[in-house]
Amino acid sequence: MSKSNIISGIEVGSSKIATLVAQVQNDETGIQDINVVGVSSVESRGIKKGQIVDIEEAVEAIVESVEAAERMAGYNLAESYISIGGASIASQNSHGVVAVSNPNDEIVSDDVDRVIEAASAISLPTSRELIHVLPREFLVDGDIGVKDPIGMSGIRLEVETHLITASSASIKNLKKAVNEVGINPIELVYSGLAASYAVLTKTEKELGCILIDIGGGTTSIAIYIDGAIAYSAVLPVGAKNVSNDIAIGLQVSLETAEKIKLSLSDAEKKLKKKVDEEDQLDLSSVSLSDSKKVSKKILIDGIIKPRLNEIFSMVKIQLEKEGLMKNVPSGAILTGGGAETVNIEEIAKRSLGLPVRIGTPRGLGGLVDDVINPDFATVAGLIIYGASKNVNQPLTYFSKKIKLPSTTIFNKLLGTIKDLLP
């Protein structure tokens, strides 16, 4: 018989708050069938460059997104996987070694737990916390390349791990915002790691590749070598910087600039080829207050391309700094909302000197019309990440209860009532 679990993910991003609810079925062979039953996306508020800057506004936006997904799915969320990003993310690799508890017998899960704990015992500033300890490979008596040592015989067990940290303040603010919505965070997941679960293939990870998740205010990087993540970072630039440049260059509002950027991307999708740069773009088609026409060539080559080149140059600098440029033959996989920017594949190829493709979420069924889109890579990855954890929660994992308003919203309501009293 197959077992059904319900898993949800909430992406708390600079441009949007996305919530995904999925039903996961495991059969006797362990094969998972993930079906989306609820999805929503609302404009982000109170968040800048991946960091919460106004907790009340952030809570209101999360409430709006979560309630929309709950209505579609028919469940009240009690727990969820939450994305975390922003410039506070940092990473390093660490080595751990322990003696096998029973050298005359097999390596057991307790040995693996101890060696991973040894690798994670690093000195951190009081202002930082570990959010991920990801094993890259194990060594048994010096033999390298072991992926799963359980059941093997040996005396000395070692592990190479990838550690991802974030600032304690960012973690506390994010947890507080989610808790005020009435949801308990199961785990905070680095946004680049989550997106990699949704868009990267096993072959790409084994050969070596770089995931570039271009969000609204930040760009997350995750580099895979030999099937395991080896480097993580977040750059403080994103797709909103492109919109800002368009607004300044054309002297239009940010809202109009965003519509211009999206109209070029939509045209490229519909034509399924490069946009004709000789054409003129009539601004009246995206804004009632603007009637002038602008050259698409000037718009793309003079405004959009320089900003994208800057983003990819920053990525390349990170690769070269870590000495990883030759370790990613599978190339770069672009995802996130910014990956839909016009001509981005061609610009990335020239700037990085690597093969490039656009990554869209895979491995999901159900209500996926809106989800199979680079913009939903992170929140889709949260679901797949959660499913990979083999969470054995029953279908009642979301309780059918009346959710009380968050303290922030309750205090606002109380203040309004007080103002009405004589």
N, C-alpha and C positions, 0 to 999 in steps of 0.2 A: 504494500500500500504506500501511496505517496503522502508525505506530510506537508501541510501548508503553514507557512509563517508569513507574517506581515512585517515589512521593513520600510522605514521612511528615511529620507535624507533632506536636509535643509541647507541650501547654499546661501551663505550670508556674504553677498558680494558688494562691490562698489556701485554697480549699475542696476542690479536686480536682486531680489530675494526670491529664490525658486524653491519650491517644495515638491517632492516626489514621493508617492506612496505606491508600493508594489507588493504583490503577493508572490511568494517564493515557494515553489513545490519541489521537494526532494524525493526521488524514487529510490528503490532498493540499491541501485547501482551508484547512487550519489549524484546523478545528473540533475542539474537544477534548471527549472523553467521559471523565468522571472517575467511576470506580467504587470505592467503599470496599470493601476486602478484609479489613481488620482494625481493630478499635476496642476501646478499654478505658478505664475510668475508675476511679481509686482515690482514697480519701480522702487529702487533702494532709497532709503532716507536715513539720515543720521550716521552714514558710513562714508568715509573718505579714504581712498587708497588702501582699502581692506581693513581699516581700523574704525572701531566705533568712536564717533566724536560727539554724538548726542544720543544717550541711551534711551530716552523717552521716544524719540522719533524712530529709532531702530526697532524698539519693541512694537510700536504700532504697525510698522511695515511687516515685521515677522508675523504678527497676529493676522494681518490681512491675507498674507500668502498662505499661512497654515490653515486658516479657516476655509479658504477657497478649495484647497486640496482635500480637506476633511469632508466637505460637502460632496465633492465628486466621488470620493472613495467610500463614504458612508461609515467612517470610523473617526473617533476622537483620538488624536495622537497622545501617547503617554511618554514615549521615548523616541529618540531619533539620533542619527549620525549627523554631525554638524561640520561644515567646512570651515577651515581657518586659513587665512592668508595674510597678506600685508608685509611691509618691509621688516617686521620684527622676526620673520622666519629666518633661521640660519641652520646650517648642517655641518657635520663632520663625520669622519669614519673612525671607528674604534675597534680594538682587538681585545678579545677575552680568551682566557685559558684556564682550565680546571683539570683535575685528575678525575678519571672515571671512578664512580663510587664503588663499583665491583669489577675490577680489571679482569677477573676470570669469567665474567659473564658479558651480556650485551649492554650496549649503551641504551639507557632508558630516557623517558621524557624529563625526568627530574634532573638528569645530567645536562640536558639541553637547556632547561630553565636556568640552571646554575651558571652555565657558561655565558648565556645571554645577559644574565644579571651582572656578571663580572665585567662584560664589555660595556654595560651601561653605567658602571660606577665611575663616572668622570666628574671632574671638578667643574661646577657651573656657578656663575654669579648668582646671588640671591634673587636677582631680578629676572632670571630665566628659568624655564621648566622644559623637561623632556616631553614631547608629545608622541614621538615614534622611535622605537628601537627595531630596525629592520635587518634581519640576518641576510648577508650577501652570500657567504659560503662557509662551510665548516671544514676543519682539518682534523683528521683522525690519525694520530701518531705520525703527523707530518704529511700525510697524503692529502693533497689539495683538491678542490673542486667538488667536495661532497655537498649535496643539496639537502639530504635528510639522513642524519647519522643514526637515527633510532634503529636498533636491531643489529648494528654493526659491532664488531669486537675491537677493543682498543684500550689503551692505558691513559692517553692524553687526548683531551678534546679541546679544540680551539675554534673560534668563530671570528669572522670579519663582519662587522655590522655597520649600518648607516644610521646615524642618529640625527633626528630633526628636532630643533628646539624653537620655542617662541617666548616672547616676553610674558612674564607673569601677569602684568596689567592687562594685556590683550586677552589672555586666557580667561581671567576673572570677569572682565567686562562682557565677553561673549557668553560665558556660562550664565552670568546674571541676567542678560537680555533674554536668553532662551528659557531660563527658569521662570522668569516673570510671565512668559507666555503660557506656562503650565506644562512645559516639556522638560524631561530629564535627558541631558546629553549622554548617549551611550559612550561616544568617543568623539573627540575632536580630530578631524582628519585633514592633513595638509592638502590644500586644493589641487596642487600639481600632482600629488600621489593619487588622489581620487580620480582626476581626469585621465590619468594613465590607465586605470583599470577599465575605463570605458572605451578608449580609442586605440590603444596600442595592441599589436598582435604579438603572439609569443615569439615568432621569428624575429621581429624587430627588436624585442628586448634581448634576445640571445645574441644577435649580431652586434647590437649596440646602436642606440638612437637617442635623440633628444626631443622631449616633448616641450612645446612652447605654448602655454595657455595664456592667450592675450585677453585679459579681462578689461573692465571699464577703467579702473585706476591703476592696476598693476599687471605685470606679466610674470607668471610662475614658470619656473624651469624645473624639469626632472630629467636627469640623464641616466639611462640604463646601459649597463655593460655586463655581458655574460648572464643575462636574464635577471639581474638584480639592480636596484636603484643605487647609484654611486655618488650622485651629487644633486643637491636641491638648492634653489635660491629664488628670491622674488625681486624683480626690478620695479622701481617706483614710477613706471610709465605704462600707459595702456591706451585703449581705443578712444577714451575721452580726450586724450591729448591731440589725436587727429581731428576730432570735432572742434576743439578749441582753436587749432590752427586754421581750419576752414572758416570759423566765425571771424577770426581776426583778419584773415586774408581777403575775405569777401565783404567784410563789414556787415555781417548779418547776426541775428541772435543765435545763441547756442542751440536752441530748439530747431531753428531752420537749418543750421549746420549739420545737426544729427540727421535730419530728414534728407539733406543733400547726399550725405555719405551713404545712407541706406538705399536711396534711389539708384545710385551708381552700382551698388552691390546687387540690388534686385534686377537691374538691367542686365548685368553680367550673368546672373543665374538663368534668366529667361532666354537670353541669346545663346547660352552655353558656350560662349567664346569671349575673347577680349573685347571690352567696350571700345567702340570707334572713337578715338581721341580727337578726331577732326570735327565731331559733332559739337553743337552748342547746347548747353543745358539751360532751359527756360526756368528761372527760379519761381515763376508764377505757378508752376506745377507742384511746388512743395510749400510755397508761402504766399498767402493772399496779399501781404504787404510789399512783396518784392516782384517787380515785373521785368527786371533786366535779364539779359542772357550772358552766360560766361562760357569760356572755352573749356571743354572737358580736358583738353591737353594741358592747359595751364593748371587746372584744378588737380589733376592726377600727378603730373610731373613736377609741378611747382610747389604744391602744398602737401598732398598725401604721401608721395614717395619719399621726400626727405625725412618725414617723421618716422615712417616705417623703417627706413634705412638706419635711423638712429637706434630704434629698438633692437633691430637685428645686429647692429654693430656692438651694442652692449652685450647681447647674448654671445657673440663671437669672442669678445674680450674675456668673458667668463670661461668659455671653453678653452681658450689658449692659456689663460692664467692657471687653470687646473691641469693643463697638459692632456686634455681629453679630445682634442680636435681630430686625432687619427683613430679614435676609438668608437666613432659613431657612423660606420659605413652605411647603415640603413637610412641615415639622413635625419631631417627634421620633420616632425609631425606638428602642424599648427592646429590649434583648437581654441575654443572660447569665442565669445561674440566678435572679438577683433579679427578672427580668422576669416570673417566674411567680407572684409574690406576689399575693395576692387583692386585687382592685379596683385594681390598679396603674394601668391605663389611665385610669380615671376620675380618680384622684388626680393623675396627671401632667398631664392636660388642664387641670384647674382650677389647678394650681400654675404651669405654664409658659405657659398661654394659647395653646397651639399644638395642631395636629392630632397625634394620637399613635396609633401602631400597635405591635404586638409583632412583632419581627423574628426569623424562623427561617431556618436555613441553606437555601440553594437551589443548584441546579446540580450536585448530587451524585446518583449512582446506586449500585447495589450494596447493601451491608449498611447501610441508612440508617434502619432502624426506630428506633434509639436516637439517631441523629445529628440527625434533623430535629426539633430541639428547641432553644430559645434557649440552653440550658445548654452546648451544643456549638458555639456560634457562632464562638468564637475558634479552636478547633482545626480546625474545618471551613474557616475562612478561611485558616489557614496552608496547607492543601492547595491551595486555589484560588489563593492568592498564589504558591505555588511553581509551580503549573501555568502561571500567567501569565508566569513568568520564562523559559518555554520551555527548561527543563532537559533537555538531550539526553543523558540517561543511559540506558544499555541496561537490560534487565530484570535483569541481574546486578548492578545498582546496590547491592542488598543481598547481601552475600557469604554463601554457605552455609558458615560457619565456626563453630568452637566458640568461644563468647565467654568470655574469662577474667573472673573476678569482679573487681569494682572494687577499688582499693587499700583503700578504707575497709572493705569487707566482708571482704577478704582479711586485713587486720590484725586484725579482730575474731576471725576463725576461727583465726588464728595464736595470738592471746592465749588463746583457749579451750584449744587444744592444750597450750600451755605450762603452764596451770593444772592440767592432768591429769597432767603429768609429775611423777615423784617428786622 
